[in-house]
Amino acid sequence: MESAEKLSVTVTPAMARMIREKVEDGSFGSASEVIRAALRAFQREEEEHAERIASIRARVKASLEDKRPNLSGEEVRARLERYAAQYSGRNDDSAA
């Protein structure tokens, strides 16, 4: 185990109550264990957030570098309307 460094922190009354409850109900052996678990969860959350941001940035970059022609809003709308009309027509045929 890593060597420990003692810190003093100030928490809200609600946080202090939660820490005490977790120790009292046996979930953790000490307030320090509760804080360490919370910090590990925070660290995992930060890492996952960084991974999501990196993934989004990669997708945006790939999209911006895509050489296929861009469609205008009107072209997208027209394609969607044609698709909806075709899809709607299929449903009418299947009901007959």
Long-range contacts (C-beta under 8 A, 24 or more apart in sequence): 9-35
